[in-house]
Amino acid sequence: MTEKTLDCCDPIDSRQFIIAIKKLADDIGYGSDRSTFLGSGIEYVQSRAYQIGDPIKSIDWKVTGRTGKFHVKEYEAPKQMPIYLLIDTSASMTISSVKISKYHSAVRIAGGIAFAALDRISPVGVVGTGGRELFVKPTLSKDRILQWLLKLRSYRLNEPTLIGTRLSELMPILNSRSMIVLISDLHDCSAMPALKLASQKHDCVVLKLTDPVETEIHGAGFVKVREAETGSTGIVNKRSKITDPALITEELKRSGIDCLQLLTNKPIAHKLRQFFKSRALLSRGTR
């Protein structure tokens, strides 16, 4: 069994790796709405008359000015929607035509989202969708997050894709509405049906990673492909649901699932920030 680390495709030590993760978290979180970016926040309920001991910063100056008497704002308790990061650790994620592989990008993105979520008091859980056993219950511990991040820096070149299976295993243990973020190249035919089923009860997001070489097979005609996990070969239509990002996004959108396409040879921080910011604006507009 062949095992490698992310250093093989991007020479970076563990300290620099964590610094890069935290920087991405800052980039993702900057300017994003606290209550809708990742499911947690404080909602305004009402204003009431000021009482001795109330903090000055909670004074509702509009109501105070209108009534001539001091009032303070009251908020409901912070909401804590669990975030489950489903990280594709399969073999197809590790094959790359550029310096940064899909796997490497997935780990960095997962780390960035995790730290951004912790800043908003949202517990983060982790599920691996490859062959290895990886399940971390939702936690608010940064140390726990760092542990699985560093563990994920090692990867194997023979892991199968089990997105559909992992999602099916996860659904029965979710006792409340959760946010599910799948970070994958979606090279699993069972992924789409499982995602559609999960989206009926939970907020689902797909971050689809694409190697630049994969974009070259879009268009008309057919192409011979080799499946990274099993080594099997076959012929696929270049404009199929398997290869065409637009068709994938369209199918996910019909099920109420937001999808963001990310190329591994392009900057990702700005796209991620704008993606989550747009989700926040849309959510706020439908309240």
PyMOL commands that set and color helices and strands:
alter all, ss='L'
color gray80, all
select helices_A, chain A and resi 6-8+14-29+56-58+61-67+91-94+102-119+142-151+163-173+191-198+212-217+245-254+269-285
alter helices_A, ss='H'
color red, helices_A
select strands_A, chain A and resi 3-5+44-49+71-75+83-87+124-128+135-139+154-156+179-184+203-210+222-226+233-237+258-263
alter strands_A, ss='S'
color yellow, strands_A
deselect
rebuild
show_as cartoon
